[in-house]
Amino acid sequence: MRLPKSAIFAFNCNPDYIKIVSKNDLETVKSASKSLFYAMKDCFSTGAQREVRISRRLAKKLQNLFVFDKKTIGGQAGNAAQQASLLGVTCFLHTTNFGSDFFLLFEKPSKILVASSSGFLPADQFTFKRQSSAHFVFEYPKKNTRFIASFDAAPLSLERSFCKFITPIIPDIPKAFVGGVHLLSSVSQLAAFVSEIKRWKKHNPEIEVFLELGEFSNRKIIDFAEKKLFPCVDCVGLNEVEAKQLSLSVEEISRLAGKVLFHSPKRQFVLPSSPSDQKALLFAKKCASFKAKTGRFATLSELSCFRPLFVKHPKMTVGLGDVFSSAYFLSS
């Protein structure tokens, strides 16, 4: 499998606090916020994943009320970079979260390059501390779904050092994975990220940009994304929940962006499809199946003899879509 030597992963990488939910946990959530409780209850009853934004005050409440089962690297770009780095890809990571304790959550931090005030450094050499996000992931095994309560003190603001120091490197980077735009609350915020992607393409017309969607909470953001963001990327990744919120069909998106990757636990396809897509889809299934079965991100050696199978009861659902999309895009 031929993978790129390096790639950009932007724009959201944050700590995920993961909790396997019991009935008592739901009552605890209710004591913190009735609106959050009802949203979570609806998510778990329908089996459709959901992500909502929460306040700093509620984030502190959740941290005080729960003992979380696991703390991991999260965010679409974070999950994608975690998988890519274990496959041997050097990852230029955009994030507004910093700190050695955070970056060491990467399994191979030496392959994760983060922008400091003087240039890019491997994540395991970073000492500056700033952490603005906390995403609480409530896994519900009975329906193989999850509810995410996301707090971002400065949601997806462009990181100046990254934008500055990525510029001279862009001509040598063949691919970029972009996620997190569904968390934005204003059109002006999204416009800034669209401008940054266009700037990458100006410096490297050959760079391929993959956009992973999420559940938007703002209709104006969706409309702007369809009109301005989709035409400046090369592939859009989405699932059935994310597809339903859009005014465009999958076919219309593929004409704007060039390609669509649809992925759900039971169905995956590329539109329009080419012969090379089948190998990339198989590789992506291997990576996602491995994580679903083991709860870990796979290395190339671990994948060599691994058969991709549908995992009825995954160890964890968080990040599976990001792993699938990252592996497909890197290998396509």
Secondary structure, 3 states (H helix, E strand, C coil): CCCCCEEEEECCCEEEEEEECCHHHHHHHHHHCHHHHHHHHHHHHHCCCEEEECCHHHHHHHHHHCCCCEEEEECHHHHHHHHHHHCCCEEEECCCCECHHHHCCCCCHHHEEEEECCEEEEHHHCCCCECCEEEEEEEEHHHCEEEEEEEECCCCCCCHHHHHHHCCCHHHCCEEEECCHHHCCCHHHHHHHHHHHHHHHHHCCCCEEEEECCCCCCHHHHHHHHHHHHHHCCEEEECHHHHHCCCCCHHHHHHHHCCEEEECCCCEEEECCCHHHHHHHHHHHHHHHHHHHHCCCCCHHHHCCCCCCCCCCCCCCCCHHHHHHHHHHHHC
